Amino acid sequence: MRKASYFLLNFIHVLFALMVFTAIILNVFVAERVTYFAKKSFALPEIVMLIIAALVIILVAFILKSKNVTSKSNKWINMASVLLFLILLYISLSIYFIPGWDSGAVLDDAKQMIFGVIPDGDYYSMCPNQRMLLLVDYYICRVNYYFGVLDSRDGLMMIVLVQCILFAVTGRVLYAVICDLFGIVYFAWTGWGLFVLMFAISGWVVVPYTDELGILLPVLVFRVYQVMGEKKRAVRLVGWVAIAVLSYFGYQLKPMILVATIAIVIAELLYVIKGFDKDRIKEKMIGALSVALIFVVIFAISSVLFTKAFARTGIEVDDSKGLGPMHMIMMGLNYGRDGAYLWDDVKFSKSIEDPKERERAEIEVIKERMEAYGMSGFLWHLARKAMVDFNDGSFAWGVEGNFYNVVLEEKNGKMCPRLRDLFYDTGSNYKYLLLVEQILWLGTLALMSLCAFIKKSKLNTAFITSAIGMFLFVLIFEARARYLIVFIPVFIIIAISGLEWLCSVMMYKSKKKI
């Protein structure tokens, strides 16, 4: 059993390293030679961007290799977090717009509900994960209706304000995780800076959707798990309660957020097997049953509360119309858009009313598409999906239909148009922002590929297992780089772990020369 657990722990690290390395190879050596859905054009060749990223990584590693400041004063990071919030708020006020697609549709329904208009239930029957988003948007818009003063005509800016807070808090939590992981503040600042430059200041903060509202949850789940550590049973049980609550809310908001919790459970099981002790088997069984009971009770109570809260909206939903996992797998196999959203697949599933019959029909389509691909064709399809998912440092900014539904009036004559020129993908300076984002993303991938060498610990195993789960999610189900957003902080933690290993190697070699 112990040998099996050691093998699995090493396998998890090596598997993710290979997955990331494959993504890098596809991005750098294949993507520029083929066309695929939502392909982005960059100002520099990808090989040049990767070299720039590598040089930056080496420079940062050289600077950090001898830095071992372990002071945990929170003054500067708290000040930086407040400053980040203010910067995001200013940028948001200058560039925010009313989006189309699902984001705008749910927002419109939330605004109408304030005035007693009940939305049609078909959409929320078909897409049950949008029900939590509707409730969140509705309550924020309701608060705005009574108390809003900041560009408060329709509640959108109030949601954006909440997202500015969430982004700043996410950076702060990310800093805390890395600081406790390595005990060196410079690594924590590097991770925080990477988060700010690669994503926080990117434009996504003004889009009111589940990706942005949910970005804090996975890293917060891991932070709770990290703080629990090996503390007393009572403290750990409280931690598991917090994780269960966050997991349920996250699952309803963005189902893939649950991947973080599943990864923690897998890591716990592997390390229980690794440290198997016959004398403590009863204690471990009681602990496992206690955690399982906590999740069952929390999920049951939360489900009842959530169902009642949504019922109060008056929206009539039919759960039998919900499009399930087979639909998402079927869509992930479509050829025309490389596994991305395909309206024809939605129409096909919607046309079959009986859930069991619909699932059978979707399985038949899955079989047909797999047979049509063949083994080599299916592998090429996965490669194309990988490029859709992992070769976009903007995380599919501007890709969704009717992305800029209504562009609002400019607030001033100078900074506002300049910021829009930088952040809107229709602007003349956007190519420079995209270039920086892509270089940082390639650098993050490069550092993550070093995960095979980092320290094997329960927490690191949980991080890497969740990243594997997220990679598999977008490869198996619908392809979209945007779906990676909620796991960006986790990717950064793994990347900083790779950077820490690189620094230790450089330090060892420099000492050896002396």
Secondary structure per residue as TSV (DSSP state, phi and psi in degrees):
chain	resnum	aa	ss	phi	psi
A	1	M	-	360.0	-43.9
A	2	R	H	-65.7	-41.0
A	3	K	H	-61.2	-40.5
A	4	A	H	-63.0	-41.6
A	5	S	H	-67.2	-41.3
A	6	Y	H	-59.9	-42.9
A	7	F	H	-62.4	-45.9
A	8	L	H	-64.7	-39.1
A	9	L	H	-62.2	-45.4
A	10	N	H	-67.1	-38.6
A	11	F	H	-61.6	-41.6
A	12	I	H	-59.9	-46.7
A	13	H	H	-64.0	-45.9
A	14	V	H	-68.1	-40.5
A	15	L	H	-59.3	-47.4
A	16	F	H	-66.7	-38.0
A	17	A	H	-58.9	-42.3
A	18	L	H	-67.6	-39.6
A	19	M	H	-61.1	-45.9
A	20	V	H	-68.1	-42.6
A	21	F	H	-60.5	-40.1
A	22	T	H	-62.7	-42.1
A	23	A	H	-61.0	-40.6
A	24	I	H	-63.9	-44.9
A	25	I	H	-59.8	-44.4
A	26	L	I	-64.1	-43.6
A	27	N	I	-61.8	-45.2
A	28	V	I	-85.1	-38.6
A	29	F	I	-109.6	-11.4
A	30	V	I	-117.3	-43.1
A	31	A	G	-55.1	-38.7
A	32	E	G	-72.9	-15.0
A	33	R	G	-99.2	-5.5
A	34	V	S	-131.5	165.3
A	35	T	-	-106.7	145.1
A	36	Y	-	-154.0	168.0
A	37	F	T	-62.3	136.0
A	38	A	T	60.3	30.6
A	39	K	-	-65.9	134.7
A	40	K	-	-99.0	146.0
A	41	S	-	-102.6	132.5
A	42	F	-	-112.9	155.2
A	43	A	S	-70.8	-20.2
A	44	L	S	-129.1	154.4
A	45	P	-	-61.1	149.9
A	46	E	H	-64.8	-32.5
A	47	I	H	-64.8	-37.1
A	48	V	H	-67.4	-42.5
A	49	M	H	-63.2	-38.4
A	50	L	H	-66.0	-39.8
A	51	I	H	-63.9	-42.3
A	52	I	H	-60.9	-44.9
A	53	A	H	-60.5	-42.2
A	54	A	H	-64.6	-41.5
A	55	L	H	-64.4	-40.6
A	56	V	H	-63.3	-43.6
A	57	I	H	-59.9	-45.9
A	58	I	H	-62.7	-42.1
A	59	L	H	-63.0	-46.6
A	60	V	H	-63.7	-42.7
A	61	A	H	-62.7	-39.2
A	62	F	H	-63.9	-39.0
A	63	I	H	-71.1	-39.9
A	64	L	H	-85.1	-15.9
A	65	K	T	-60.9	-28.1
A	66	S	T	-106.7	7.2
A	67	K	-	-90.7	124.4
A	68	N	-	-137.5	33.3
A	69	V	-	-68.5	123.3
A	70	T	-	-110.7	8.9
A	71	S	-	-58.0	134.5
A	72	K	-	-112.7	32.5
A	73	S	-	-65.6	130.3
A	74	N	-	-95.4	1.6
A	75	K	H	-58.7	-49.9
A	76	W	H	-71.1	-39.6
A	77	I	H	-70.0	-32.7
A	78	N	H	-66.6	-41.2
A	79	M	H	-64.7	-41.5
A	80	A	H	-64.4	-36.2
A	81	S	H	-67.3	-41.1
A	82	V	H	-64.7	-42.2
A	83	L	H	-62.6	-41.6
A	84	L	H	-60.3	-43.9
A	85	F	H	-58.3	-45.5
A	86	L	H	-65.6	-39.9
A	87	I	H	-64.3	-45.3
A	88	L	H	-62.2	-39.4
A	89	L	H	-64.4	-42.8
A	90	Y	H	-65.1	-46.0
A	91	I	H	-60.3	-43.0
A	92	S	H	-62.2	-45.7
A	93	L	H	-61.4	-28.1
A	94	S	H	-84.2	-31.3
A	95	I	H	-118.0	-8.0
A	96	Y	-	-66.1	150.7
A	97	F	E	-144.0	168.6
A	98	I	E	-92.1	114.9
A	99	P	-	-79.7	163.8
A	100	G	-	-96.6	-135.0
A	101	W	H	37.7	-155.5
A	102	D	H	-63.2	-37.3
A	103	S	H	-56.0	-50.1
A	104	G	H	-70.2	-35.1
A	105	A	H	-64.3	-45.5
A	106	V	H	-67.4	-40.3
A	107	L	H	-60.9	-43.6
A	108	D	H	-59.4	-42.6
A	109	D	H	-63.9	-41.6
A	110	A	H	-62.1	-41.8
A	111	K	H	-66.8	-38.5
A	112	Q	H	-68.0	-33.0
A	113	M	H	-63.3	-28.7
A	114	I	H	-60.3	-31.4
A	115	F	T	-101.0	17.6
A	116	G	T	85.5	6.2
A	117	V	-	-84.8	122.1
A	118	I	-	-92.2	121.4
A	119	P	-	-66.6	159.4
A	120	D	-	-67.4	139.2
A	121	G	S	-85.9	-8.4
A	122	D	H	-60.1	-44.1
A	123	Y	H	-63.5	-42.2
A	124	Y	H	-78.9	-15.8
A	125	S	H	-75.9	-43.5
A	126	M	H	-72.5	-35.5
A	127	C	-	-122.5	77.7
A	128	P	T	-62.3	-24.4
A	129	N	T	-71.5	-9.7
A	130	Q	H	-85.6	-6.7
A	131	R	H	-67.3	-42.3
A	132	M	H	-64.7	-40.8
A	133	L	H	-60.2	-42.0
A	134	L	H	-60.6	-44.5
A	135	L	H	-63.5	-44.1
A	136	V	H	-61.4	-49.0
A	137	D	H	-60.3	-42.2
A	138	Y	H	-62.9	-48.1
A	139	Y	H	-68.3	-35.5
A	140	I	H	-67.3	-42.8
A	141	C	H	-65.7	-32.1
A	142	R	H	-68.5	-43.3
A	143	V	H	-59.8	-42.7
A	144	N	H	-62.2	-38.1
A	145	Y	H	-60.5	-37.3
A	146	Y	H	-88.7	-36.2
A	147	F	H	-126.4	-5.1
A	148	G	-	-63.3	135.9
A	149	V	-	-130.9	-13.7
A	150	L	S	-97.9	95.4
A	151	D	S	49.6	54.3
A	152	S	-	-96.5	22.8
A	153	R	S	-63.9	-29.9
A	154	D	S	-138.3	3.5
A	155	G	S	92.3	-14.1
A	156	L	H	-60.6	-44.7
A	157	M	H	-65.9	-29.0
A	158	M	H	-65.9	-39.8
A	159	I	H	-65.4	-42.6
A	160	V	H	-62.2	-39.0
A	161	L	H	-59.3	-44.7
A	162	V	H	-60.9	-40.2
A	163	Q	H	-68.9	-33.9
A	164	C	H	-61.0	-42.1
A	165	I	H	-64.0	-45.5
A	166	L	H	-61.4	-40.8
A	167	F	H	-64.2	-44.2
A	168	A	H	-64.8	-42.1
A	169	V	H	-67.1	-38.0
A	170	T	H	-59.5	-44.9
A	171	G	H	-60.5	-40.1
A	172	R	H	-66.3	-42.9
A	173	V	H	-66.5	-41.0
A	174	L	H	-58.0	-45.2
A	175	Y	H	-57.4	-45.5
A	176	A	H	-63.7	-41.7
A	177	V	H	-61.3	-48.4
A	178	I	H	-68.2	-38.7
A	179	C	H	-61.6	-44.5
A	180	D	H	-73.4	-26.6
A	181	L	H	-69.3	-40.4
A	182	F	H	-114.5	-18.9
A	183	G	S	73.4	12.6
A	184	I	-	-125.5	120.9
A	185	V	H	-67.4	-27.1
A	186	Y	H	-65.1	-35.3
A	187	F	H	-67.3	-39.1
A	188	A	H	-64.2	-43.0
A	189	W	H	-65.0	-37.1
A	190	T	H	-63.2	-44.4
A	191	G	H	-63.4	-41.7
A	192	W	H	-64.0	-44.2
A	193	G	H	-63.1	-39.1
A	194	L	H	-64.1	-41.5
A	195	F	H	-61.8	-44.4
A	196	V	I	-63.9	-48.3
A	197	L	I	-76.1	-36.7
A	198	M	I	-80.7	-32.4
A	199	F	I	-134.7	-49.8
A	200	A	I	-53.3	-48.2
A	201	I	T	-95.6	76.0
A	202	S	T	-136.5	-15.7
A	203	G	S	112.1	-27.2
A	204	W	G	-62.3	-22.0
A	205	V	G	-61.3	-21.4
A	206	V	G	-93.2	0.4
A	207	V	S	-97.0	113.1
A	208	P	-	-79.6	88.7
A	209	Y	S	-148.5	175.3
A	210	T	H	-64.3	-32.6
A	211	D	H	-60.8	-44.8
A	212	E	H	-78.0	-41.5
A	213	L	H	-67.8	-25.9
A	214	G	T	-97.9	1.0
A	215	I	T	-63.4	-28.9
A	216	L	H	-73.7	-29.3
A	217	L	H	-64.2	-49.9
A	218	P	H	-59.5	-45.7
A	219	V	H	-69.4	-30.1
A	220	L	H	-70.4	-39.0
A	221	V	H	-58.5	-46.2
A	222	F	H	-65.8	-35.3
A	223	R	H	-64.6	-43.8
A	224	V	H	-60.0	-44.9
A	225	Y	H	-62.4	-39.4
A	226	Q	H	-65.6	-44.3
A	227	V	H	-66.4	-35.7
A	228	M	H	-56.6	-45.8
A	229	G	T	47.9	-132.5
A	230	E	T	-109.7	37.3
A	231	K	-	-74.5	179.9
A	232	K	-	-59.3	155.9
A	233	R	H	-56.5	-40.4
A	234	A	H	-61.3	-42.9
A	235	V	H	-65.2	-42.2
A	236	R	H	-65.0	-37.5
A	237	L	H	-66.0	-39.5
A	238	V	H	-62.6	-40.4
A	239	G	H	-61.8	-41.9
A	240	W	H	-65.8	-34.5
A	241	V	H	-62.1	-45.7
A	242	A	H	-61.8	-42.6
A	243	I	H	-63.4	-40.6
A	244	A	H	-64.0	-42.5
A	245	V	H	-64.1	-48.2
A	246	L	H	-61.4	-37.3
A	247	S	H	-66.9	-42.6
A	248	Y	H	-65.3	-48.4
A	249	F	H	-60.0	-43.9
A	250	G	H	-63.5	-41.3
A	251	Y	H	-61.9	-41.5
A	252	Q	H	-70.4	-30.5
A	253	L	H	-82.2	-46.1
A	254	K	-	-150.7	101.2
A	255	P	G	-50.7	-35.2
A	256	M	G	-68.7	-11.5
A	257	I	G	-61.9	-29.4
A	258	L	H	-63.3	-19.5
A	259	V	H	-56.6	-36.0
A	260	A	H	-61.4	-44.5
A	261	T	H	-68.3	-41.2
A	262	I	H	-60.4	-40.4
A	263	A	H	-63.5	-39.0
A	264	I	H	-63.7	-43.3
A	265	V	H	-62.0	-43.3
A	266	I	H	-62.1	-44.2
A	267	A	H	-62.3	-42.3
A	268	E	H	-59.6	-46.2
A	269	L	H	-63.1	-43.9
A	270	L	H	-62.1	-39.6
A	271	Y	H	-79.2	-23.8
A	272	V	H	-66.3	-43.0
A	273	I	H	-66.1	-41.7
A	274	K	H	-60.8	-42.0
A	275	G	T	-101.9	33.1
A	276	F	-	-54.9	127.9
A	277	D	-	-135.6	115.6
A	278	K	G	-57.8	-34.8
A	279	D	G	-69.8	-20.5
A	280	R	G	-110.8	12.1
A	281	I	H	-64.6	-36.7
A	282	K	H	-65.2	-43.2
A	283	E	H	-61.8	-43.1
A	284	K	H	-66.1	-39.0
A	285	M	H	-64.8	-42.4
A	286	I	H	-63.6	-42.2
A	287	G	H	-61.8	-44.7
A	288	A	H	-64.3	-42.5
A	289	L	H	-65.8	-36.4
A	290	S	H	-63.3	-44.6
A	291	V	H	-64.9	-43.4
A	292	A	H	-60.8	-42.2
A	293	L	H	-64.1	-40.6
A	294	I	H	-57.6	-47.1
A	295	F	H	-64.8	-41.5
A	296	V	H	-62.5	-47.0
A	297	V	H	-66.9	-47.2
A	298	I	H	-62.7	-44.7
A	299	F	H	-65.9	-37.6
A	300	A	H	-66.6	-47.2
A	301	I	H	-64.3	-45.3
A	302	S	H	-62.8	-38.3
A	303	S	H	-63.4	-42.5
A	304	V	H	-64.0	-46.4
A	305	L	H	-63.5	-42.7
A	306	F	H	-65.9	-42.0
A	307	T	H	-61.9	-42.3
A	308	K	H	-67.0	-41.3
A	309	A	H	-61.4	-42.7
A	310	F	H	-71.9	-34.2
A	311	A	H	-62.3	-30.3
A	312	R	T	-66.9	-17.2
A	313	T	T	-71.6	-20.4
A	314	G	T	84.2	1.3
A	315	I	-	-76.7	126.1
A	316	E	-	-90.5	117.7
A	317	V	-	-116.3	150.6
A	318	D	-	-120.4	104.0
A	319	D	G	-62.8	-20.6
A	320	S	G	-69.3	-14.9
A	321	K	G	-88.4	-5.5
A	322	G	-	-62.5	135.3
A	323	L	-	-89.0	117.9
A	324	G	-	-96.9	-164.3
A	325	P	H	-59.0	-37.6
A	326	M	H	-63.8	-35.7
A	327	H	H	-63.7	-42.6
A	328	M	H	-68.0	-36.9
A	329	I	H	-66.7	-42.3
A	330	M	H	-59.3	-47.1
A	331	M	H	-63.7	-37.8
A	332	G	H	-64.1	-14.8
A	333	L	T	-100.4	2.1
A	334	N	-	-68.9	142.1
A	335	Y	T	-85.5	-38.4
A	336	G	T	-60.2	-34.9
A	337	R	T	-123.8	26.6
A	338	D	T	52.7	42.3
A	339	G	T	83.1	2.7
A	340	A	S	-83.9	178.2
A	341	Y	-	-53.6	130.6
A	342	L	-	-133.4	115.5
A	343	W	H	-62.3	-33.7
A	344	D	H	-60.4	-36.9
A	345	D	H	-68.4	-36.8
A	346	V	H	-65.3	-45.5
A	347	K	H	-60.6	-40.3
A	348	F	H	-60.7	-48.4
A	349	S	H	-68.1	-39.0
A	350	K	H	-65.6	-28.2
A	351	S	T	-71.8	-12.8
A	352	I	-	-107.8	111.8
A	353	E	-	-76.1	-41.6
A	354	D	S	-72.0	123.6
A	355	P	H	-58.7	-42.5
A	356	K	H	-68.2	-40.7
A	357	E	H	-66.3	-39.1
A	358	R	H	-62.1	-44.4
A	359	E	H	-64.1	-41.0
A	360	R	H	-62.3	-42.4
A	361	A	H	-64.7	-39.8
A	362	E	H	-66.1	-38.6
A	363	I	H	-64.2	-37.8
A	364	E	H	-63.8	-42.3
A	365	V	H	-64.2	-39.8
A	366	I	H	-58.8	-46.3
A	367	K	H	-61.6	-43.8
A	368	E	H	-61.6	-43.9
A	369	R	H	-68.5	-38.8
A	370	M	H	-63.9	-42.5
A	371	E	H	-65.0	-39.6
A	372	A	H	-65.6	-37.3
A	373	Y	H	-68.9	-46.6
A	374	G	H	73.0	174.5
A	375	M	H	-64.4	-48.5
A	376	S	H	-66.9	-38.8
A	377	G	H	-66.3	-37.6
A	378	F	H	-67.9	-40.2
A	379	L	H	-64.3	-38.2
A	380	W	H	-67.6	-36.1
A	381	H	H	-62.0	-43.8
A	382	L	H	-63.0	-37.6
A	383	A	H	-63.8	-42.2
A	384	R	H	-66.0	-41.5
A	385	K	H	-61.6	-40.1
A	386	A	H	-61.0	-37.8
A	387	M	H	-70.5	-36.4
A	388	V	H	-60.8	-44.1
A	389	D	H	-78.2	-42.7
A	390	F	H	-113.4	5.9
A	391	N	S	-117.5	45.5
A	392	D	-	-148.7	96.1
A	393	G	T	-67.6	-9.9
A	394	S	T	-91.1	-6.6
A	395	F	S	57.6	49.3
A	396	A	S	67.1	32.9
A	397	W	T	-62.2	128.5
A	398	G	T	81.5	1.1
A	399	V	T	-80.5	-38.2
A	400	E	S	-61.3	149.4
A	401	G	T	-61.3	138.7
A	402	N	T	52.5	47.7
A	403	F	S	-58.8	-50.1
A	404	Y	S	-98.6	79.0
A	405	N	S	-63.9	-51.5
A	406	V	E	-133.2	116.0
A	407	V	E	-89.8	121.7
A	408	L	-	-79.6	164.9
A	409	E	-	-63.4	140.9
A	410	E	-	-66.5	142.2
A	411	K	S	-80.3	-27.1
A	412	N	S	-151.1	179.1
A	413	G	S	-96.5	-2.4
A	414	K	S	-125.5	-69.0
A	415	M	H	-66.1	-40.4
A	416	C	H	-59.5	-53.5
A	417	P	H	-63.0	-32.2
A	418	R	H	-68.3	-41.6
A	419	L	H	-66.7	-39.9
A	420	R	H	-66.4	-34.5
A	421	D	H	-65.4	-27.5
A	422	L	H	-86.8	-41.6
A	423	F	H	-92.9	-31.0
A	424	Y	S	-74.6	135.9
A	425	D	T	-72.2	-4.0
A	426	T	T	-92.0	-6.5
A	427	G	S	-79.5	155.1
A	428	S	T	-71.8	-23.3
A	429	N	T	-99.3	-0.7
A	430	Y	H	-60.6	-32.2
A	431	K	H	-58.9	-29.5
A	432	Y	H	-74.5	-39.9
A	433	L	H	-63.4	-44.8
A	434	L	H	-61.4	-39.2
A	435	L	H	-61.0	-47.0
A	436	V	H	-63.0	-44.3
A	437	E	H	-61.2	-41.5
A	438	Q	H	-69.4	-40.0
A	439	I	H	-61.4	-45.1
A	440	L	H	-64.7	-38.2
A	441	W	H	-67.9	-43.0
A	442	L	H	-62.8	-38.2
A	443	G	H	-64.7	-39.2
A	444	T	H	-63.8	-43.8
A	445	L	H	-61.6	-43.3
A	446	A	H	-60.3	-43.6
A	447	L	H	-69.0	-36.9
A	448	M	H	-64.2	-30.0
A	449	S	G	-67.1	-11.6
A	450	L	G	-87.0	4.5
A	451	C	G	-63.9	-18.0
A	452	A	G	-65.3	-21.1
A	453	F	G	-102.4	-10.2
A	454	I	S	-75.4	165.9
A	455	K	-	-59.0	134.7
A	456	K	-	-84.3	112.2
A	457	S	-	-141.3	164.8
A	458	K	H	-60.4	-43.4
A	459	L	H	-67.5	-44.7
A	460	N	H	-63.3	-38.4
A	461	T	H	-62.0	-40.1
A	462	A	H	-64.8	-43.8
A	463	F	H	-57.7	-50.9
A	464	I	H	-69.6	-38.1
A	465	T	H	-62.3	-40.3
A	466	S	H	-66.2	-37.3
A	467	A	H	-66.8	-39.2
A	468	I	H	-60.4	-44.8
A	469	G	H	-60.1	-40.3
A	470	M	H	-69.1	-41.1
A	471	F	H	-61.0	-44.9
A	472	L	H	-65.5	-35.6
A	473	F	H	-57.1	-50.2
A	474	V	H	-77.8	-16.3
A	475	L	H	-84.9	-31.7
A	476	I	H	-87.9	-45.1
A	477	F	S	-95.0	-156.2
A	478	E	-	-60.4	135.2
A	479	A	-	-85.9	133.6
A	480	R	-	-173.8	125.2
A	481	A	G	-62.2	-28.7
A	482	R	G	-59.0	-30.1
A	483	Y	G	-66.5	-16.9
A	484	L	G	-77.7	-13.6
A	485	I	G	-54.5	-45.8
A	486	V	G	-64.7	-18.4
A	487	F	G	-104.9	7.7
A	488	I	H	-56.3	-45.9
A	489	P	H	-59.0	-36.9
A	490	V	H	-67.5	-42.4
A	491	F	H	-59.1	-39.8
A	492	I	H	-66.4	-39.7
A	493	I	H	-60.2	-45.4
A	494	I	H	-63.5	-40.6
A	495	A	H	-62.7	-42.3
A	496	I	H	-67.3	-32.1
A	497	S	H	-62.5	-41.0
A	498	G	H	-64.0	-39.8
A	499	L	H	-64.7	-40.6
A	500	E	H	-63.3	-40.0
A	501	W	H	-63.7	-42.7
A	502	L	H	-61.7	-41.5
A	503	C	H	-62.3	-40.5
A	504	S	H	-66.2	-37.1
A	505	V	H	-65.8	-44.6
A	506	M	H	-64.0	-39.2
A	507	M	H	-66.3	-40.8
A	508	Y	H	-63.1	-43.4
A	509	K	H	-67.7	-37.6
A	510	S	H	-67.6	-36.9
A	511	K	H	-68.8	-36.9
A	512	K	H	-64.2	-36.9
A	513	K	H	-65.4	-36.7
A	514	I	-	-69.5	360.0
